Structure formats: C-alpha cells, structure tokens
Amino acid sequence: MSLQLTPEEVTSAAERIVAAYSAMDEGAYFAAFDPQATFIFHGSPERLTCREDYEGQWRIWVSEGWKVIGCHSSDPSIQIYGPTAVFSHSVTTTTEEQGQQATTKERETIVFTRAGSDGILAVHEHLSLNTF
C-alpha cells in the first residue's frame, strides 16, 4: 500500500466526520481522530491538546443541552503532501441548546494523515466563524 493519500480517501474521511458529527454519533466521530489530535474552536478559549480533552468538552456541551441538528459541508479543498493532507471546507451547522436553534456558518480545516493499519485519521481540526 502506498503511503500517499488520494483525494478520494481524504474526501471519504471528511464525509465520515461530518456525517458522524451531524448524527451526534460520538463513537464514530471521535474514532476518526488520532488520540493526540489537537483542536482549535472559535467558541473555546484555549487549544484542546488531545482527543480526550475534546471528548470531555463535548460531554459538557451535551450535558448542558447542546445537540447538533444538522451539518452541511461545501466548497471542499484538498492539498496532499504524501501521507498527509489538508482538507478545508465551508460548514453550515444548525445546533440546538435548551430548545433554541442556531445556525452558524464556519470555515474548517482538518489535517489528515495515514495512520498505519488504522487507515486515515485526523490529527488537527481548526474551526472559525465565517464572517464574510
């Protein structure tokens, strides 16, 4: 097997993340990230330095009544660098918190790498508000 990632592999990995997030399938969602993955979110004051940190934050959000209603990805871009790829896209997400729905438009970058027998895993995610 070649270490070089293909656009199809990256697209599939990104689609799995978006689908799991949309469905709030916590197991499938977090399984798509390397345990040492890092996360930067516009709604969090600090960088989350591993998947376990993000899982803890996710559980706090859920316990406070937060849930995803839907998530739509558009305008994807893929840059491949051997076994690593940078995937960026626009994201429109509708969430609900304590009965109130909100829709946000964001830009997201996910860095993927080939992870041996585990296939492709995300090693970094950066999400920012799209204010344009």
LUMFILO-832908 format. One line per 5 residues: number of its first residue (from 0); for each residue x, y, z of N, C-alpha, C. Coordinates in steps of 0.05 Angstrom, whole numbers, plus 5000, padded with zeros to 4 digits. Layout:
<recs>
NUM) X/Y/Z/X/Y/Z/X/Y/Z; ...
</recs>
This chain:
<recs>
0) 5017/4976/5000/5000/5000/5000/5018/5025/5000; 5011/5044/4983/5026/5069/4982/5019/5086/5006; 5038/5101/5016/5033/5119/5037/5019/5144/5028; 5021/5150/5002/5009/5174/4990/4979/5173/4993; 4967/5193/5005/4938/5195/5007/4927/5202/4980
5) 4902/5194/4975/4888/5202/4950/4866/5221/4957; 4858/5237/4937/4835/5255/4942/4810/5240/4951; 4806/5216/4940/4782/5200/4946/4783/5192/4976; 4806/5184/4985/4809/5175/5013/4803/5199/5032; 4814/5222/5025/4810/5246/5042/4781/5254/5042
10) 4769/5255/5019/4740/5262/5017/4724/5243/5033; 4729/5217/5031/4714/5197/5047/4717/5201/5077; 4742/5206/5085/4747/5210/5114/4733/5235/5124; 4733/5257/5108/4720/5281/5116/4689/5277/5117; 4679/5263/5098/4650/5257/5097/4641/5241/5122
15) 4658/5222/5130/4652/5206/5154/4651/5224/5179; 4670/5243/5181/4670/5261/5204/4644/5278/5204; 4638/5290/5182/4614/5307/5180/4589/5291/5186; 4587/5267/5175/4563/5250/5180/4560/5242/5209; 4582/5234/5221/4582/5226/5249/4575/5250/5267
20) 4586/5273/5261/4580/5298/5276/4550/5305/5273; 4540/5304/5249/4512/5310/5244/4493/5292/5259; 4501/5267/5261/4484/5247/5275/4490/5245/5305; 4509/5262/5314/4518/5261/5342/4526/5232/5350; 4539/5219/5331/4549/5192/5336/4577/5195/5348
25) 4577/5198/5374/4602/5204/5389/4624/5183/5384; 4617/5158/5384/4637/5137/5379/4650/5139/5352; 4634/5141/5331/4645/5143/5304/4659/5170/5300; 4649/5191/5311/4661/5217/5308/4689/5218/5320; 4692/5210/5345/4718/5212/5358/4737/5190/5348
30) 4727/5168/5337/4744/5147/5326/4759/5157/5301; 4749/5179/5289/4761/5190/5265/4786/5207/5271; 4791/5212/5297/4813/5229/5305/4834/5213/5320; 4859/5219/5314/4882/5207/5329/4880/5216/5358; 4888/5198/5377/4887/5206/5405/4903/5231/5412
35) 4923/5237/5396/4940/5261/5401/4931/5285/5384; 4908/5283/5371/4899/5305/5354/4894/5330/5371; 4898/5353/5358/4893/5379/5371/4870/5393/5358; 4857/5411/5373/4833/5424/5364/4833/5453/5372; 4825/5470/5353/4822/5499/5358/4794/5507/5349
40) 4777/5516/5367/4750/5523/5361/4745/5552/5369; 4730/5567/5353/4724/5595/5359/4709/5599/5385; 4694/5578/5394/4679/5581/5419/4694/5572/5444; 4718/5563/5441/4734/5554/5464/4758/5572/5467; 4763/5581/5492/4785/5600/5497/4813/5589/5493
45) 4816/5562/5494/4842/5551/5492/4843/5527/5473; 4866/5521/5464/4870/5498/5446/4865/5472/5463; 4851/5453/5451/4848/5427/5463/4871/5410/5453; 4887/5399/5471/4913/5387/5463/4912/5357/5458; 4888/5345/5460/4886/5317/5453/4856/5310/5450
50) 4851/5287/5438/4823/5278/5433/4808/5276/5460; 4821/5266/5480/4808/5263/5506/4798/5289/5517; 4813/5311/5513/4804/5338/5522/4779/5345/5507; 4778/5341/5481/4755/5347/5465/4731/5330/5473; 4735/5305/5478/4713/5287/5487/4701/5298/5513
55) 4718/5307/5531/4708/5318/5556/4692/5343/5551; 4701/5361/5534/4687/5385/5527/4660/5379/5514; 4660/5359/5495/4636/5350/5482/4615/5341/5502; 4624/5326/5522/4605/5315/5542/4593/5338/5559; 4610/5358/5565/4599/5381/5579/4578/5395/5563
60) 4584/5400/5537/4564/5413/5520/4538/5397/5519; 4540/5371/5516/4516/5354/5515/4501/5355/5541; 4515/5354/5563/4502/5355/5590/4487/5382/5594; 4496/5403/5580/4483/5429/5582/4460/5432/5563; 4454/5411/5548/4431/5411/5530/4437/5417/5501
65) 4462/5417/5493/4471/5423/5466/4468/5398/5449; 4459/5402/5424/4458/5379/5405/4460/5390/5377; 4470/5374/5359/4472/5381/5331/4446/5373/5317; 4434/5391/5302/4410/5385/5286/4418/5377/5258; 4438/5390/5247/4448/5384/5220/4474/5398/5214
70) 4489/5387/5196/4514/5399/5188/4518/5394/5158; 4524/5415/5143/4528/5413/5114/4555/5424/5106; 4570/5408/5092/4597/5415/5082/4594/5424/5053; 4609/5446/5046/4610/5455/5018/4638/5467/5012; 4643/5471/4987/4667/5484/4977/4693/5470/4988
75) 4695/5444/4984/4719/5430/4995/4744/5436/4979; 4767/5435/4993/4793/5437/4980/4811/5417/4993; 4827/5403/4977/4845/5382/4987/4873/5388/4977; 4892/5389/4995/4920/5391/4988/4934/5367/5000; 4947/5351/4982/4960/5327/4991/4990/5330/4992
80) 5002/5321/5014/5031/5322/5018/5040/5294/5027; 5041/5275/5008/5049/5248/5015/5028/5235/5032; 5036/5226/5057/5017/5213/5075/4999/5232/5091; 5002/5258/5085/4987/5278/5100/4970/5295/5080; 4947/5304/5089/4930/5321/5072/4917/5342/5089
85) 4914/5365/5076/4899/5387/5089/4872/5390/5074; 4851/5386/5089/4824/5388/5078/4811/5413/5090; 4802/5431/5073/4787/5454/5083/4760/5456/5069; 4741/5467/5083/4714/5470/5071/4698/5491/5087; 4675/5497/5076/4656/5514/5090/4635/5496/5103
90) 4626/5504/5126/4607/5487/5141/4584/5504/5151; 4560/5495/5146/4536/5507/5157/4525/5487/5177; 4524/5495/5202/4515/5477/5224/4492/5489/5239; 4471/5473/5243/4449/5480/5260/4450/5464/5285; 4450/5478/5307/4451/5466/5334/4426/5475/5350
95) 4422/5460/5371/4401/5468/5389/4412/5467/5418; 4406/5487/5433/4414/5488/5460/4391/5498/5477; 4382/5481/5495/4360/5488/5513/4335/5498/5497; 4329/5484/5475/4306/5489/5459/4309/5511/5438; 4331/5525/5438/4336/5546/5419/4355/5537/5397
100) 4346/5539/5372/4363/5531/5349/4379/5555/5339; 4403/5549/5330/4420/5570/5318/4435/5557/5295; 4439/5573/5274/4454/5564/5251/4479/5581/5249; 4502/5568/5246/4528/5583/5243/4541/5575/5216; 4554/5594/5205/4570/5589/5181/4599/5591/5189
105) 4614/5570/5183/4641/5568/5192/4660/5559/5170; 4685/5563/5174/4706/5551/5157/4722/5532/5174; 4728/5509/5163/4742/5489/5178/4765/5477/5162; 4787/5472/5177/4810/5458/5165/4814/5433/5182; 4817/5411/5169/4823/5385/5182/4849/5374/5169
110) 4868/5367/5185/4893/5355/5175/4890/5325/5179; 4893/5310/5158/4892/5281/5159/4920/5269/5154; 4924/5245/5165/4948/5230/5158/4942/5200/5157; 4958/5186/5142/4956/5157/5141/4966/5146/5168; 4950/5130/5181/4956/5120/5208/4960/5090/5208
115) 4976/5080/5190/4981/5051/5190/4956/5035/5186; 4953/5014/5203/4930/4996/5200/4904/5010/5207; 4905/5033/5220/4880/5047/5228/4869/5063/5204; 4882/5063/5182/4873/5078/5159/4881/5107/5160; 4862/5125/5156/4867/5154/5156/4854/5166/5181
120) 4869/5182/5196/4859/5195/5219/4864/5225/5217; 4846/5240/5230/4850/5269/5232/4869/5274/5255; 4888/5292/5251/4908/5299/5272/4905/5328/5281; 4889/5344/5267/4885/5371/5275/4859/5381/5262; 4844/5397/5278/4820/5410/5268/4819/5439/5277
125) 4814/5457/5259/4812/5485/5266/4786/5496/5254; 4769/5507/5271/4743/5517/5262/4740/5546/5269; 4733/5562/5249/4730/5591/5254/4703/5600/5242; 4692/5622/5254/4668/5633/5243/4674/5646/5216; 4655/5642/5197/4657/5655/5171/4641/5681/5173
130) 4655/5703/5176/4642/5728/5179/4640/5744/5154; 4647/5732/5131/4647/5746/5106/4621/5740/5091
</recs>
